[in-house]
Amino acid sequence: MARIATNLAQAQLAELVQRASRGETIVITESGKAMAELIPADDATQRALSEEQVLTTLRGIRSRTKLAPGEKLADLIHEGRKH
């Protein structure tokens, strides 16, 4: 894990982003104190999507989705598994 001061991080942002995209974690410091972390996008995405956020999103989608007359959810699930 690399540590870099904010003023240097600002000047080297493109390079730091490339390093993070390759899996390195960069800690950005100010006066020696950790202020932020630059991490690979996959890790950031996983951290941001908490279980509750996922459930809330799915509930929103479900509330906007209507089945056609005679259509069954189980049939749609089965059809989706074929592909």
CNS distance restraints for C-alpha pairs under 8 A (distance, minus, plus):
assign (resid   1 and name CA) (resid  24 and name CA) 6.57 0.50 0.50
assign (resid   1 and name CA) (resid  25 and name CA) 5.22 0.50 0.50
assign (resid   1 and name CA) (resid  26 and name CA) 5.88 0.50 0.50
assign (resid   1 and name CA) (resid  27 and name CA) 7.11 0.50 0.50
assign (resid   2 and name CA) (resid  24 and name CA) 7.80 0.50 0.50
assign (resid   2 and name CA) (resid  25 and name CA) 6.57 0.50 0.50
assign (resid   2 and name CA) (resid  26 and name CA) 4.88 0.50 0.50
assign (resid   2 and name CA) (resid  27 and name CA) 6.03 0.50 0.50
assign (resid   3 and name CA) (resid  26 and name CA) 5.83 0.50 0.50
assign (resid   3 and name CA) (resid  27 and name CA) 4.64 0.50 0.50
assign (resid   3 and name CA) (resid  28 and name CA) 5.87 0.50 0.50
assign (resid   3 and name CA) (resid  29 and name CA) 6.74 0.50 0.50
assign (resid   4 and name CA) (resid   8 and name CA) 6.56 0.50 0.50
assign (resid   4 and name CA) (resid   9 and name CA) 6.14 0.50 0.50
assign (resid   4 and name CA) (resid  26 and name CA) 7.26 0.50 0.50
assign (resid   4 and name CA) (resid  27 and name CA) 6.29 0.50 0.50
assign (resid   4 and name CA) (resid  28 and name CA) 5.07 0.50 0.50
assign (resid   4 and name CA) (resid  29 and name CA) 5.85 0.50 0.50
assign (resid   5 and name CA) (resid   9 and name CA) 6.04 0.50 0.50
assign (resid   5 and name CA) (resid  28 and name CA) 5.63 0.50 0.50
assign (resid   5 and name CA) (resid  29 and name CA) 4.65 0.50 0.50
assign (resid   5 and name CA) (resid  30 and name CA) 5.67 0.50 0.50
assign (resid   5 and name CA) (resid  31 and name CA) 7.59 0.50 0.50
assign (resid   5 and name CA) (resid  32 and name CA) 7.47 0.50 0.50
assign (resid   6 and name CA) (resid  10 and name CA) 6.04 0.50 0.50
assign (resid   6 and name CA) (resid  28 and name CA) 5.79 0.50 0.50
assign (resid   6 and name CA) (resid  29 and name CA) 5.76 0.50 0.50
assign (resid   6 and name CA) (resid  30 and name CA) 5.85 0.50 0.50
assign (resid   7 and name CA) (resid  11 and name CA) 6.58 0.50 0.50
assign (resid   8 and name CA) (resid  12 and name CA) 6.13 0.50 0.50
assign (resid   9 and name CA) (resid  13 and name CA) 5.44 0.50 0.50
assign (resid   9 and name CA) (resid  16 and name CA) 7.28 0.50 0.50
assign (resid   9 and name CA) (resid  28 and name CA) 6.96 0.50 0.50
assign (resid  12 and name CA) (resid  16 and name CA) 6.20 0.50 0.50
assign (resid  13 and name CA) (resid  17 and name CA) 6.09 0.50 0.50
assign (resid  14 and name CA) (resid  18 and name CA) 6.37 0.50 0.50
assign (resid  15 and name CA) (resid  19 and name CA) 6.29 0.50 0.50
assign (resid  16 and name CA) (resid  20 and name CA) 6.14 0.50 0.50
assign (resid  16 and name CA) (resid  26 and name CA) 7.31 0.50 0.50
assign (resid  16 and name CA) (resid  38 and name CA) 7.93 0.50 0.50
assign (resid  17 and name CA) (resid  21 and name CA) 6.11 0.50 0.50
assign (resid  17 and name CA) (resid  38 and name CA) 7.47 0.50 0.50
assign (resid  18 and name CA) (resid  22 and name CA) 6.48 0.50 0.50
assign (resid  19 and name CA) (resid  23 and name CA) 6.80 0.50 0.50
assign (resid  19 and name CA) (resid  24 and name CA) 5.69 0.50 0.50
assign (resid  19 and name CA) (resid  25 and name CA) 7.98 0.50 0.50
assign (resid  20 and name CA) (resid  24 and name CA) 4.55 0.50 0.50
assign (resid  20 and name CA) (resid  25 and name CA) 5.75 0.50 0.50
assign (resid  20 and name CA) (resid  26 and name CA) 6.83 0.50 0.50
assign (resid  20 and name CA) (resid  38 and name CA) 6.40 0.50 0.50
assign (resid  20 and name CA) (resid  39 and name CA) 5.29 0.50 0.50
assign (resid  20 and name CA) (resid  40 and name CA) 5.03 0.50 0.50
assign (resid  21 and name CA) (resid  39 and name CA) 7.42 0.50 0.50
assign (resid  21 and name CA) (resid  40 and name CA) 4.90 0.50 0.50
assign (resid  21 and name CA) (resid  41 and name CA) 6.89 0.50 0.50
assign (resid  22 and name CA) (resid  40 and name CA) 7.12 0.50 0.50
assign (resid  23 and name CA) (resid  39 and name CA) 7.16 0.50 0.50
assign (resid  23 and name CA) (resid  40 and name CA) 5.55 0.50 0.50
assign (resid  24 and name CA) (resid  39 and name CA) 6.65 0.50 0.50
assign (resid  24 and name CA) (resid  40 and name CA) 7.09 0.50 0.50
assign (resid  25 and name CA) (resid  37 and name CA) 6.76 0.50 0.50
assign (resid  25 and name CA) (resid  38 and name CA) 5.79 0.50 0.50
assign (resid  25 and name CA) (resid  39 and name CA) 4.80 0.50 0.50
assign (resid  25 and name CA) (resid  40 and name CA) 7.23 0.50 0.50
assign (resid  26 and name CA) (resid  37 and name CA) 5.59 0.50 0.50
assign (resid  26 and name CA) (resid  38 and name CA) 4.97 0.50 0.50
assign (resid  26 and name CA) (resid  39 and name CA) 6.56 0.50 0.50
assign (resid  27 and name CA) (resid  34 and name CA) 6.34 0.50 0.50
assign (resid  27 and name CA) (resid  35 and name CA) 7.42 0.50 0.50
assign (resid  27 and name CA) (resid  36 and name CA) 5.87 0.50 0.50
assign (resid  27 and name CA) (resid  37 and name CA) 4.49 0.50 0.50
assign (resid  27 and name CA) (resid  38 and name CA) 6.34 0.50 0.50
assign (resid  28 and name CA) (resid  34 and name CA) 5.91 0.50 0.50
assign (resid  28 and name CA) (resid  35 and name CA) 5.74 0.50 0.50
assign (resid  28 and name CA) (resid  36 and name CA) 5.20 0.50 0.50
assign (resid  28 and name CA) (resid  37 and name CA) 5.97 0.50 0.50
assign (resid  28 and name CA) (resid  38 and name CA) 7.51 0.50 0.50
assign (resid  29 and name CA) (resid  33 and name CA) 5.13 0.50 0.50
assign (resid  29 and name CA) (resid  34 and name CA) 4.36 0.50 0.50
assign (resid  29 and name CA) (resid  35 and name CA) 5.22 0.50 0.50
assign (resid  29 and name CA) (resid  36 and name CA) 7.06 0.50 0.50
assign (resid  30 and name CA) (resid  34 and name CA) 6.58 0.50 0.50
assign (resid  30 and name CA) (resid  35 and name CA) 6.48 0.50 0.50
assign (resid  39 and name CA) (resid  43 and name CA) 6.75 0.50 0.50
assign (resid  39 and name CA) (resid  44 and name CA) 6.55 0.50 0.50
assign (resid  40 and name CA) (resid  44 and name CA) 6.44 0.50 0.50
assign (resid  41 and name CA) (resid  45 and name CA) 5.98 0.50 0.50
assign (resid  42 and name CA) (resid  46 and name CA) 6.26 0.50 0.50
assign (resid  43 and name CA) (resid  47 and name CA) 6.20 0.50 0.50
assign (resid  44 and name CA) (resid  48 and name CA) 6.13 0.50 0.50
assign (resid  45 and name CA) (resid  49 and name CA) 6.24 0.50 0.50
assign (resid  46 and name CA) (resid  50 and name CA) 7.54 0.50 0.50
assign (resid  49 and name CA) (resid  53 and name CA) 5.94 0.50 0.50
assign (resid  49 and name CA) (resid  54 and name CA) 6.38 0.50 0.50
assign (resid  50 and name CA) (resid  54 and name CA) 6.43 0.50 0.50
assign (resid  51 and name CA) (resid  55 and name CA) 6.25 0.50 0.50
assign (resid  52 and name CA) (resid  56 and name CA) 6.06 0.50 0.50
assign (resid  53 and name CA) (resid  57 and name CA) 6.16 0.50 0.50
assign (resid  54 and name CA) (resid  58 and name CA) 6.19 0.50 0.50
assign (resid  55 and name CA) (resid  59 and name CA) 6.06 0.50 0.50
assign (resid  56 and name CA) (resid  60 and name CA) 6.24 0.50 0.50
assign (resid  57 and name CA) (resid  61 and name CA) 6.34 0.50 0.50
assign (resid  58 and name CA) (resid  62 and name CA) 6.06 0.50 0.50
assign (resid  59 and name CA) (resid  63 and name CA) 6.10 0.50 0.50
assign (resid  60 and name CA) (resid  64 and name CA) 6.51 0.50 0.50
assign (resid  61 and name CA) (resid  65 and name CA) 6.27 0.50 0.50
assign (resid  62 and name CA) (resid  66 and name CA) 7.97 0.50 0.50
assign (resid  67 and name CA) (resid  71 and name CA) 5.82 0.50 0.50
assign (resid  67 and name CA) (resid  72 and name CA) 7.24 0.50 0.50
assign (resid  67 and name CA) (resid  73 and name CA) 7.59 0.50 0.50
assign (resid  71 and name CA) (resid  75 and name CA) 7.43 0.50 0.50
assign (resid  71 and name CA) (resid  76 and name CA) 7.97 0.50 0.50
assign (resid  72 and name CA) (resid  76 and name CA) 6.64 0.50 0.50
assign (resid  73 and name CA) (resid  77 and name CA) 6.25 0.50 0.50
assign (resid  74 and name CA) (resid  78 and name CA) 6.15 0.50 0.50
assign (resid  75 and name CA) (resid  79 and name CA) 6.09 0.50 0.50
assign (resid  76 and name CA) (resid  80 and name CA) 6.11 0.50 0.50
assign (resid  77 and name CA) (resid  81 and name CA) 6.37 0.50 0.50
assign (resid  78 and name CA) (resid  82 and name CA) 6.73 0.50 0.50
assign (resid  79 and name CA) (resid  83 and name CA) 7.31 0.50 0.50
